[in-house]
């Protein structure tokens, strides 16, 4: 039988390409969080988040692109193959990103791009297997090979860009990431539509066997993908924006704290009185220069001494500490013993 006539819904084609661009941008935006999380013990969390955003975005783009193909037959999707294709996209993205952030070598990134590309191509053709309709699909193996090659090249280029950003070679400006996302999104879309061009649909003459497993109608599929796209847009971007704002606020507050601490240290060091800081156990944890000069010890020596060794009264720290820990201003007189045995009041 002659192949079925088919055409594409241009609005859905545009949405599919826009989704691929968005997925690429989200992955690039999350790259900074993956880098920063290396110092916070959250590396795996942000890496999986970034891989999930990239994998979900590419998967969504592919299924919207398949739904954009309009055929004169009813169409349903196998849930099993659909879910499997999504998992493959996420795992492939995670494997590729791991090569960038864990191994950090160009030859390993090439290997990661190869693995990620094969995973994305596998996701596409698993998605094609998920299409349940009364047609037979025949593939042009040359175009299939070309689509796989495009997937590998696109994945490798994306990982190299991420590596350059991670190394600081490429600046992480919005304009740079936007242009890169446009290129990556267009390249991912070209892989998909090359794969779609590789297939020819013909009607099945005999009565087809009923497909096994749980199926979902095409309209329900496109609704599900719309929700997935919204999650892709809002959740990762909201998370990274919140994390970045929180990190910036912490940095600002730490900088102010360091300035105040430096000023306090200068004030204490230059104070004309002895200054002692000790804990509840009576262990000295800080002294100033005047205290060291008065007692005849170096600072390092004093920090190994119990307060009872330099205080003549030998007051019980268990009864003395509550007076200091009460939060109220108090004047407490004591006499301290110098290294040479002489005394001075405090």
Protein Blocks (a to p, Z undefined) as FASTA:
>chain_A
ZZddddddfklmmmmmmmmmmmmmmmmmmmmmmmmmmmnopmmmmmmmmmmmmmmmmmmm
mmmmmmmpccfbdcdddfklmmmmmmmmmmmmmmmmmmmmmnopaklmmmmmmmmmmmmm
mmmmmmmmmpccdbdddddfklmmmmmmmmmmmmmmmmmmmmmmmnomaccbfklmmmmm
mmmmmmmmmmmmmmmmmpccdddfbacdddedjdddfklmmmmmmmmmmmmmmmmmmmmm
mmmmmmmmmmmmmmmmmmmmmmmmmmmmmpcbdcddddfkopafbdcfklmmmnopafkl
mmmccfklmmmnlpafklmmmmmmnopacddddddddfkopacdZZ
